[in-house]
Structures are given as structure tokens and as C-alpha cells.
Amino acid sequence: MPRHGETIGQTPDWLPHERPLIPGSPSTPDFPLPFRIVHALISVLIGVTGSLGTALISVNLPAIQGSLGLTPTQGAWLTTIYVMTNISMNLLLVKYRQQFGIRRFTLVFLSLYTVAAFAHLFLDNYPMALALRAISGVGAAALSALAMFYMLQAFPASFRMGALVLGVGVSQLGAPLARVISTGLLDAAYWHGLYALEACLAAACLAAVLLFRLPHGVRIHVFEKTDALTFALLGGGLGLIVAVLGLGRVVWWFEAPWLGWCLAAAVVMIAIASLVEHGRVHPLIDTRWVATAAFLRFCLNIALVRLILSEQSVGAAGLMNVLGLAAEQQRLLYGVVLLATVAGVVVSAATLNQKTLAPQFLGSILLIAVGAFLDARATVLTAPVNLYLSQALLAFAAAMFLGPAFMFGIGQLLTRGLGSIITFSVMFGVAQNLGGLFGASLLGTLQTVRAQHHAVYLAEHLTGSDPAVAATLQAYGGAYAATQGDPAFRAADGVALLTQQLVQQANILAFNDVFRVIGAIAVAQFFYAALLFVLLAVRMKRQGVQAPAPPSSPTPPKPASEPA
């Protein structure tokens, strides 16, 4: 029986800067410049592919629902089940890399994603679509790590921190890119064009990684029988929470009893999994680290930023739908968002170091607040051009935030010990995913409630005895004079048109309320995070040491003694 942490196979005699950071990650040999450029391009291809696939489905969900004859609830399941399997698979990915190697990890999961992408082209029913989205979530869970590993090969050890930021940041390009290209794909081949692009990109990724394989790393024995129990409990619990957050606003929170049962089951499953992990010698999740105040604050800040960044997907996108703007009219806006995202990733990677970590993190939150308050002035006359500045600020902030957040987490991981890499990987992903889902659910619910409030308030002030209202109804009814001869029907049509405008105005006012709430949360988090950074700096100054930050060229401990 192999001992836990025992090295598998021979360990090459690497130079210090070539050694893998941890078992399961590739080594970083000195490649010539052309190879470095190729690896950088492969990283961008993999990162965009992993995020573009699910973004295309989310952006064009109404078209897919219509073609398959789905209800809104069924359509919501297509995006929710993807996140359910994606967030659960992160529990096993690091251990899989550590035991079976980075090359097998690459081929297995990328092949799975490619097969699922091509199978989408032949789907013609809802159960098949649901199953394939679940499989895609499993395969896509590995793509963000692959993008990061390939980007690390593209730069020397002196720029390792920047390479990590670039590798993590390229995955953010998929969402705005999906809104830029979706119109052309739908016009060319309807919803099949979306799946065809995803399948072709997946095939291109598979061909690229077969031609340019990642260098070998260190493999160790890490899997234990208890991992299966933890995965079933913790993965199932997280999946149920995702289902509640993803479907709650669609089926409405107080109208579907199964939401409560799912939440109760999730709490029980996660609690049991925590007890199991707490008593293990080599736990999958380091519960003692997760329970520390510093780690909880770290996860809370990430979740809060993801919550307020829902302003883009829920706030701005929803506002433009209420205003009746077609996807074609929004393309230039999302082109601006895409450029701002690229700029945010590049600026963060080029300037991030131990001294700029806090300013970048705080600056991103401040930009989100500014962008949200700018959007809170929306009216029925608002056009995409009026949102260029605010959405560019939000996109830049979203891209710039991820680098310092990831690096700060890596610094905490190095302080704790590389044996807790799985805990960091899982909790970083969980905080982002659940923060984004909770933000979309919370802000969407707030908008619905406030729209009803504003609609009632506006309706109370519209009475037929008001001369201005009477004149408006007469004018609206007169618009149908050429096609409607009956005065009673013309009057009814006028009332219907006025009601439609009232509902639109109520929704716009509700979105303004949402933007103000986002701005207020961002301001509060800015001061909270600033206080935490000040307290950390004071504590480190008293101890006479620097704050934890990832080294540019780390030298790992011997793999045989690496804990799980």
C-alpha cells in the first residue's frame, strides 16, 4: 500500500527555477522565445474557450429556450447545472493532477469537454441538453488551471507573479466577447452556431495541447478512500446551494418548497463533511484553516466583490432589455467592455507586486462604486453610449480585482503551507461562484420587488380625472384612429400603451435603486477592506516582517514530505 505523499516515479534533476511549485503543477524549463509566444497564445485560447462556452449559453438563453420549447425554469437549469458540476469538480482536480500528472489531467478533461461540445450539435431534446451542460461543467473546471499553467511557461521566473495574473485573467474575456459575437452567430446558424463555435474552439485547444504539451511535474500518492465520501457530501451540498441560488428568483423564493428542503439538506451534508474532514490526518479540506478569522475575511471580501460585480450581468444587461435595446445595438458597448477587461488584466499583471497589492484591490472596489453610481441616473432616454464610461470602469475593476485577490490568497497559502493548496483552490472558486450567484439572485430579487413598489406608486398618481392623464390617454388612443374605428377600443388601446410605459418606468426606477445599493455596498466594503489592510500593516510592522506575498521563484519542499 503506497504511503500518502510518496513520490511516483523518478524526479528529474531540475534547476532551482525549473522546479514545480507543488506536485501536480508542471516544471518551468527555459523555452526559446518562439515557444514562449506559442504557450502564451495557447493560454489565451484555453482561457477564452473555457469562459466563452458558458457565456454564449447564458447570453442567448432565450433563443435556446425558444428552439427547444423550454419554460423559463427549464432554461435556468441549463446554466445552473453547469455551475453545479463545475464547482463540485474543483474538489478533486488538484489531487487528480498530483497523482496522475499534469499531462494526463490535460488530455482527459480537455477531451471530455471537446466531446461534450461536439455532442451539443446533435442535441434535439431537453434531457440531452441538460446532461451535456453538466458534462461541460466537469470538463471546463480544468480549463482555468490549464490556462494558468500555459501562461507560466510563457514568461521567465522573474515575471512569475505577472504570469499568474495573466493566466487567471484571460478567463474573464469570455463574457464580454460572447455579447459581441452572438448576434452574428445567431444570424448565420441560429443557436447551432453557438455550439459550433464552442466545439471548434474546444477542438483547437485539444490540438494545441497535443502539439505543445506541458512539461512533466512531480507525481505523488494523495487519493484516499475517504475522499469519495467527502466529495459526495461536500460536492452535493455545494451543488444544492447553487441550485437554490440559480432557480430561486425564477420559481420565486416563497412559492417553491423544494428550495427550503434543498437548503436544509445542503447544510446537513456540508456539516457532516466538515466533521469527517476535521478528524482526518490528510484532509481534502483543511477545516482548521477555513475556520480562521483571516481566511473567512479573505473569502468574504472575494464574495462581496463578486456580488457587486453582478451589476454588469444583472443591472446593466437587465436595464438595456427593459429599454428595448436589441443585441445588435449593444455590440459596441460590449466591445468597449472587452477592451477595458483586457486593459485591466494587463495593467494588473504589469504593476502587481507586494506594494501595489492593496492599492489595486481597493482601487478596483472604488471603481465599482463609481461605475454603479454613474448608472443610477438611467432614464427612458438612456442609450448604450451613456453606459460606456460606467461599464468600462466596472470591467476594468473586475479584471484588476482578480489578480491581487488571487495573490493575497497565495500569500496566505504559503504562510499556512502548500499542503493546503486544495483548500485554497476550492474555497477561492466557491467564494467567486457563490458570490456571483448570490449577487445575481439578490439584485434580481431587489429589482423585482422595487419595480412592483414603483409601479403601484406611479399608478396611484395616474387618475382619469387628471387633465394631463386624460390628454395623454386621448393622444395614445388617437394613434390607433387609422386602424381602430370604435372609440371604446381606441380608449382601451390608449390605456394599455400608458400601462406599458408605466411598467417600463417602474423597472428603470428599480434598476436605479439596484445601482445605488451596489454603490453603497462597494463604498462600505472599500472602508472595511482598507481597515483590514491597515491593521495587517500595523501588525506586520510590529512583528518586523513583511506581509505574506508569493515569491517570484519559489523553491518547493521535497515532494515525498508534501502533505495532502
C-alpha positions in Angstrom: 0.0 0.0 0.0 1.6 3.3 -1.1 2.3 5.8 1.6 0.4 9.1 1.4 2.7 11.7 -0.2 5.1 9.1 -1.6 6.6 10.2 -4.9 5.6 8.3 -8.0 8.4 7.6 -10.5 11.7 9.3 -10.8 12.1 13.0 -10.0 14.2 14.8 -12.7 17.2 16.9 -11.7 15.7 20.3 -12.2 17.5 23.6 -11.8 16.1 25.7 -8.9 14.0 28.0 -11.1 12.6 25.0 -13.1 11.2 23.1 -10.2 7.4 22.8 -9.9 5.8 24.9 -7.2 3.8 21.9 -5.9 3.2 18.3 -7.0 0.7 18.4 -9.9 2.0 21.5 -11.5 4.4 21.5 -14.4 8.0 22.3 -14.3 9.1 25.6 -15.9 12.2 25.0 -18.2 13.8 27.7 -20.2 12.0 27.7 -23.5 13.2 29.8 -26.5 11.2 32.9 -27.3 9.0 31.4 -30.1 7.9 28.6 -27.8 7.1 31.1 -25.1 4.9 33.1 -27.5 3.1 29.9 -28.6 2.4 28.9 -25.0 1.0 32.4 -24.3 -1.3 32.1 -27.2 -2.4 28.6 -26.1 -3.2 30.0 -22.7 -5.4 32.7 -24.2 -7.1 30.2 -26.4 -7.8 27.8 -23.4 -8.9 30.6 -21.1 -11.3 32.2 -23.6 -12.7 28.7 -24.6 -13.5 27.8 -21.0 -15.4 31.0 -20.3 -16.9 31.7 -23.7 -18.8 28.4 -23.9 -21.0 29.0 -20.8 -21.2 32.8 -21.6 -22.7 32.0 -25.0 -25.4 29.9 -23.4 -26.2 32.5 -20.7 -26.4 35.4 -23.1 -28.5 33.6 -25.7 -30.7 31.6 -23.4 -34.0 33.0 -24.7 -33.1 31.8 -28.3 -32.2 28.3 -27.0 -35.3 28.1 -24.9 -37.4 29.0 -27.9 -35.8 26.5 -30.2 -36.2 23.6 -27.7 -39.6 24.7 -26.4 -38.4 25.2 -22.8 -40.0 27.1 -19.9 -38.0 29.7 -18.1 -37.4 27.3 -15.2 -36.0 24.6 -17.6 -33.9 27.3 -19.3 -32.5 28.3 -15.9 -31.5 24.7 -15.2 -29.2 24.7 -18.3 -27.0 27.4 -16.8 -27.4 26.2 -13.2 -26.4 22.6 -13.7 -23.2 23.7 -15.4 -22.1 25.7 -12.3 -23.2 22.8 -10.0 -20.9 20.3 -11.7 -18.1 22.9 -12.2 -18.0 23.9 -8.6 -18.1 20.3 -7.3 -15.3 19.1 -9.6 -12.8 21.6 -8.1 -12.7 19.3 -5.0 -10.9 16.6 -6.9 -8.9 18.4 -9.7 -5.9 19.3 -7.6 -5.5 15.7 -6.3 -6.0 14.3 -9.7 -3.2 16.4 -11.1 -0.9 15.4 -8.1 -1.4 11.7 -8.5 -1.9 11.2 -12.3 0.2 14.0 -13.6 -0.5 17.2 -15.5 -0.4 15.7 -19.0 -3.0 13.0 -18.3 -5.1 15.6 -16.5 -4.9 17.9 -19.6 -5.8 15.2 -22.1 -8.6 13.6 -20.0 -10.5 16.8 -19.1 -10.0 18.6 -22.3 -11.1 15.6 -24.3 -14.2 15.3 -22.1 -15.0 19.0 -22.7 -14.4 18.6 -26.5 -16.7 15.5 -26.8 -19.4 17.3 -24.9 -19.1 20.4 -27.1 -19.5 18.4 -30.3 -22.4 16.4 -28.8 -24.3 19.7 -28.4 -24.5 20.0 -32.1 -26.7 16.9 -32.3 -29.0 17.6 -29.3 -32.7 17.8 -30.0 -34.3 17.4 -26.6 -34.1 18.9 -23.2 -32.8 15.9 -21.2 -29.8 15.6 -23.5 -29.1 19.3 -23.4 -29.2 19.2 -19.6 -26.8 16.2 -19.4 -24.3 17.7 -21.8 -24.2 21.0 -19.9 -23.4 19.0 -16.7 -20.6 17.2 -18.6 -19.3 20.5 -20.0 -19.2 21.9 -16.4 -17.0 19.0 -15.4 -14.6 19.4 -18.3 -14.5 23.2 -18.1 -13.4 23.0 -14.4 -9.9 22.1 -15.6 -9.5 24.8 -18.3 -8.8 27.8 -16.0 -5.9 25.8 -14.4 -4.6 24.8 -17.8 -4.7 28.5 -19.0 -2.6 29.5 -15.9 -0.1 26.7 -16.4 0.5 27.5 -20.1 0.9 31.2 -19.3 3.5 30.3 -16.7 5.6 28.7 -19.5 5.5 31.9 -21.5 7.4 34.1 -19.1 10.7 33.8 -17.1 10.8 33.2 -13.4 11.3 36.9 -12.7 7.7 37.6 -14.1 6.0 34.7 -12.4 3.6 36.8 -10.5 2.5 38.7 -13.6 2.2 35.4 -15.5 -0.1 34.0 -12.8 -2.3 37.2 -13.1 -2.4 36.9 -16.9 -3.2 33.2 -16.7 -6.1 33.8 -14.3 -7.3 36.9 -16.1 -7.7 35.6 -19.6 -10.7 33.6 -18.4 -12.6 36.8 -17.9 -12.6 37.7 -21.6 -15.3 35.2 -22.5 -18.4 37.0 -21.1 -18.0 40.3 -23.0 -16.8 38.5 -26.1 -19.9 36.4 -26.1 -22.1 39.5 -26.3 -20.0 41.0 -29.1 -20.2 37.9 -31.4 -23.5 36.3 -30.5 -25.6 38.4 -33.0 -23.5 37.2 -35.9 -23.6 33.6 -34.8 -27.3 33.6 -34.4 -27.9 35.3 -37.8 -25.6 32.8 -39.5 -26.7 29.5 -38.0 -29.2 30.3 -35.2 -28.4 28.5 -31.9 -26.4 25.8 -33.7 -23.8 28.4 -34.5 -23.2 29.0 -30.8 -22.5 25.3 -30.2 -20.4 25.0 -33.4 -18.1 27.8 -32.2 -17.7 26.2 -28.8 -17.0 22.8 -30.3 -14.4 24.2 -32.8 -12.6 26.2 -30.0 -12.5 23.0 -27.8 -11.0 21.0 -30.7 -8.4 23.7 -31.3 -7.5 23.6 -27.6 -7.1 19.8 -27.8 -4.9 20.0 -30.9 -2.8 22.7 -29.3 -2.1 20.9 -26.1 -1.3 17.7 -28.0 1.3 19.6 -30.1 2.7 21.6 -27.2 2.4 19.5 -24.1 3.2 20.9 -20.7 6.5 19.8 -19.1 6.4 16.9 -16.6 6.0 17.7 -12.9 6.1 15.7 -9.7 3.5 13.0 -9.0 2.7 11.7 -5.5 0.1 9.4 -4.0 -2.7 11.5 -2.5 -6.0 9.8 -3.0 -7.7 8.1 -0.1 -10.9 6.1 0.2 -12.4 8.8 2.5 -12.1 11.3 -0.4 -15.1 9.8 -2.1 -17.3 10.3 1.0 -16.1 14.0 1.3 -16.7 14.6 -2.4 -20.2 13.2 -2.3 -21.2 15.2 0.8 -19.4 18.5 0.1 -19.9 18.4 -3.6 -23.6 17.6 -3.2 -24.1 20.3 -0.6 -22.5 23.0 -2.7 -24.5 21.8 -5.7 -27.7 22.1 -3.8 -26.8 25.7 -2.8 -26.1 26.5 -6.4 -29.4 25.1 -7.4 -31.3 27.2 -4.9 -29.4 30.4 -5.9 -29.8 29.7 -9.6 -33.5 28.9 -9.5 -34.8 30.9 -6.6 -35.6 34.0 -8.5 -37.2 32.1 -11.4 -39.6 29.9 -9.3 -39.7 32.6 -6.6 -38.3 32.1 -3.2 -41.6 31.5 -1.2 -43.5 29.7 -3.9 -41.3 26.5 -4.2 -41.0 24.4 -1.0 -38.2 22.3 -2.6 -35.9 25.3 -2.2 -36.1 25.1 1.5 -35.6 21.3 1.6 -32.5 21.7 -0.7 -31.0 24.3 1.7 -31.6 22.2 4.7 -30.1 19.2 3.0 -27.1 21.2 1.9 -26.4 22.4 5.5 -26.6 18.9 6.8 -24.3 17.5 4.1 -21.7 20.2 4.5 -21.8 19.9 8.3 -21.2 16.1 8.1 -18.4 16.6 5.5 -16.7 19.1 7.8 -16.8 16.7 10.7 -15.3 14.0 8.6 -12.6 16.2 7.3 -11.8 17.6 10.7 -10.8 14.2 12.0 -8.6 13.1 9.0 -4.9 13.1 9.1 -4.7 14.1 5.4 -7.9 16.1 4.9 -9.2 17.1 1.5 -10.3 20.5 3.1 -8.2 22.0 5.9 -11.1 22.8 8.2 -8.8 24.4 10.8 -7.6 26.9 8.3 -11.0 27.6 6.8 -12.3 28.4 10.3 -9.7 31.1 11.0 -10.8 34.7 11.0 -8.2 35.7 8.4 -9.3 33.1 5.9 -13.0 33.8 6.4 -12.4 37.6 5.9 -10.5 36.7 2.7 -13.4 34.6 1.4 -16.0 37.3 2.4 -14.1 40.1 0.6 -14.0 38.0 -2.6 -17.7 37.0 -2.4 -18.6 40.7 -1.8 -16.7 41.9 -4.8 -18.4 39.2 -6.9 -21.7 40.2 -5.5 -21.3 43.9 -6.5 -19.9 42.9 -9.9 -23.3 41.4 -10.7 -24.1 45.0 -11.7 -22.8 44.1 -15.2 -24.7 40.8 -15.7 -27.9 41.8 -13.8 -28.0 45.5 -13.7 -26.7 46.9 -17.0 -27.9 44.0 -19.1 -31.3 44.0 -17.5 -31.6 47.8 -17.9 -30.9 47.6 -21.6 -33.5 44.8 -22.0 -36.1 47.0 -20.3 -35.2 49.9 -22.6 -35.9 47.6 -25.5 -32.4 47.7 -26.9 -31.6 44.9 -29.3 -28.4 42.8 -29.1 -27.1 44.5 -32.2 -27.4 47.9 -30.6 -25.3 46.7 -27.6 -22.4 45.3 -29.5 -20.3 48.4 -29.4 -20.9 48.8 -25.7 -19.6 45.3 -25.0 -16.7 45.9 -27.4 -15.7 48.7 -25.0 -16.2 46.4 -22.1 -14.0 43.8 -23.7 -11.2 46.3 -24.3 -11.5 47.6 -20.7 -11.2 44.0 -19.4 -8.1 43.4 -21.4 -6.6 46.7 -20.1 -7.4 45.7 -16.5 -5.7 42.3 -16.8 -2.6 43.8 -18.5 -2.3 46.7 -16.0 -2.7 44.4 -13.1 -0.1 42.0 -14.3 2.4 44.7 -15.2 2.1 46.6 -11.9 1.2 44.0 -9.3 3.7 43.5 -6.5 3.7 43.4 -2.8 3.5 47.2 -2.5 0.6 47.6 -5.1 -1.5 44.6 -4.0 -3.6 46.6 -1.5 -4.0 49.7 -3.8 -5.1 47.5 -6.7 -7.6 45.7 -4.6 -9.0 48.9 -3.0 -8.9 50.7 -6.3 -11.0 48.1 -8.0 -13.7 48.3 -5.3 -13.7 52.1 -5.6 -14.1 52.0 -9.4 -17.1 49.6 -9.0 -18.7 52.2 -6.7 -18.1 55.0 -9.1 -19.5 52.9 -12.0 -22.6 51.9 -10.1 -23.4 55.5 -9.1 -23.0 56.7 -12.7 -25.5 54.1 -13.8 -28.0 55.1 -11.2 -29.0 58.1 -13.3 -30.7 56.0 -16.0 -33.9 57.2 -17.7 -36.1 56.1 -20.6 -33.7 58.1 -22.9 -30.6 56.2 -21.8 -28.7 54.7 -24.7 -25.7 52.3 -24.8 -23.4 55.2 -25.4 -24.4 56.6 -22.0 -23.1 53.5 -20.3 -19.6 53.4 -22.0 -17.8 55.0 -19.1 -19.5 53.3 -16.2 -19.3 49.8 -17.8 -15.7 50.3 -18.8 -14.9 51.2 -15.2 -16.6 48.1 -13.9 -14.9 45.9 -16.5 -11.5 47.3 -15.7 -12.2 46.9 -12.0 -13.4 43.3 -12.4 -10.2 42.4 -14.3 -7.9 44.2 -11.9 -9.5 42.8 -8.8 -8.8 39.2 -9.6 -5.0 39.5 -9.6 -4.5 41.0 -6.2 -7.2 38.7 -4.7 -5.5 35.6 -6.1 -2.1 36.8 -5.0 -3.2 37.6 -1.5 -4.7 34.2 -1.2 -1.5 32.6 -2.4 0.4 34.6 0.2 -1.9 33.2 2.9 -1.4 29.7 1.4 2.4 30.0 1.6 2.1 31.1 5.2 -0.1 28.2 6.0 1.8 25.6 4.0 1.5 24.3 0.4 -0.3 21.2 1.8 -3.5 23.3 2.0 -3.4 24.0 -1.8 -6.6 22.1 -2.3 -8.4 24.1 0.3 -7.3 27.4 -1.3 -8.3 26.2 -4.8 -11.7 25.0 -3.7 -12.6 28.0 -1.4 -11.3 30.6 -3.9 -13.6 29.1 -6.6 -16.5 28.6 -4.1 -16.3 32.3 -2.9 -16.3 33.5 -6.5 -19.1 31.3 -7.8 -21.4 31.6 -4.8 -20.7 35.3 -4.5 -21.7 35.8 -8.1 -24.8 33.6 -7.9 -25.9 35.2 -4.7 -25.3 38.7 -6.1 -27.4 37.9 -9.2 -30.2 36.4 -7.1 -30.2 39.2 -4.5 -30.0 42.1 -7.0 -32.6 40.4 -9.3 -35.0 39.9 -6.5 -34.4 43.5 -5.3 -35.2 44.8 -8.7 -38.4 42.8 -9.0 -39.6 44.0 -5.6 -38.7 47.6 -6.2 -40.3 47.5 -9.7 -43.6 46.5 -8.1 -43.3 49.2 -5.5 -42.7 51.9 -8.1 -45.5 50.6 -10.3 -48.0 50.8 -7.5 -46.8 54.3 -6.6 -46.9 55.6 -10.2 -50.4 54.0 -10.8 -51.8 55.8 -7.7 -50.9 59.1 -9.2 -52.5 58.4 -12.6 -56.2 59.1 -12.4 -58.6 59.7 -15.2 -59.7 63.0 -13.6 -56.3 64.4 -14.0 -56.4 66.7 -17.2 -52.8 65.7 -18.1 -53.6 62.0 -17.9 -56.8 62.4 -19.8 -55.0 64.3 -22.5 -52.3 61.6 -22.7 -54.8 58.8 -23.0 -56.6 60.7 -25.7 -53.4 61.2 -27.6 -52.4 57.5 -27.3 -55.9 56.4 -28.4 -55.7 58.7 -31.3 -52.6 56.9 -32.5 -54.9 54.0 -33.4 -57.5 56.0 -35.2 -56.4 54.9 -38.6 -56.8 51.2 -37.7 -59.4 51.2 -34.9 -62.8 52.8 -35.6 -64.5 52.0 -32.3 -63.8 54.8 -29.7 -64.1 52.3 -26.8 -61.4 50.1 -28.2 -59.2 53.1 -29.0 -59.5 54.2 -25.4 -58.6 50.7 -24.2 -55.6 50.6 -26.5 -54.5 54.0 -25.1 -54.8 52.7 -21.5 -52.7 49.6 -22.5 -50.0 51.8 -24.0 -49.9 54.0 -21.0 -49.7 51.0 -18.7 -46.8 49.6 -20.7 -44.9 52.9 -20.3 -45.7 52.9 -16.6 -44.2 49.4 -16.2 -41.1 50.4 -18.1 -40.6 53.5 -16.0 -41.1 51.4 -12.8 -38.5 49.0 -13.9 -36.0 51.7 -14.7 -36.5 53.3 -11.3 -36.0 49.8 -9.8 -32.7 49.4 -11.6 -31.6 52.8 -10.3 -32.3 51.6 -6.8 -30.2 48.5 -7.5 -27.3 50.6 -8.7 -27.5 52.7 -5.6 -27.5 49.6 -3.4 -24.4 48.3 -5.3 -22.6 51.6 -4.9 -23.4 51.7 -1.2 -22.1 48.1 -0.7 -19.0 48.9 -2.6 -18.3 52.0 -0.5 -18.8 50.1 2.7 -16.5 47.3 1.5 -13.9 49.8 0.5 -13.6 51.1 4.0 -13.9 47.6 5.5 -11.1 46.3 3.3 -9.0 49.4 3.9 -9.3 48.9 7.6 -8.2 45.3 7.3 -5.1 46.3 5.2 -4.2 49.0 7.7 -4.5 46.5 10.7 -2.4 44.0 8.7 0.3 46.6 8.0 0.4 47.7 11.6 0.7 44.1 12.9 3.4 43.2 10.4 5.3 46.4 11.3 5.2 45.5 15.0 6.5 42.0 14.2 9.2 43.5 12.0 8.3 41.4 8.9 6.7 42.0 5.6 3.2 40.9 4.7 2.9 37.5 3.2 3.2 37.5 -0.6 4.1 34.9 -3.2 7.8 34.8 -4.1 8.8 35.2 -7.7 10.6 31.9 -8.0 9.6 29.6 -5.1 11.6 26.5 -4.2 9.2 23.8 -3.0 9.8 21.3 -0.3 10.7 17.7 -1.2 7.6 16.1 -2.8 7.8 13.0 -0.6 7.1 15.0 2.5 4.4 17.1 0.9 1.1 16.7 2.9 -2.2 16.5 1.2 
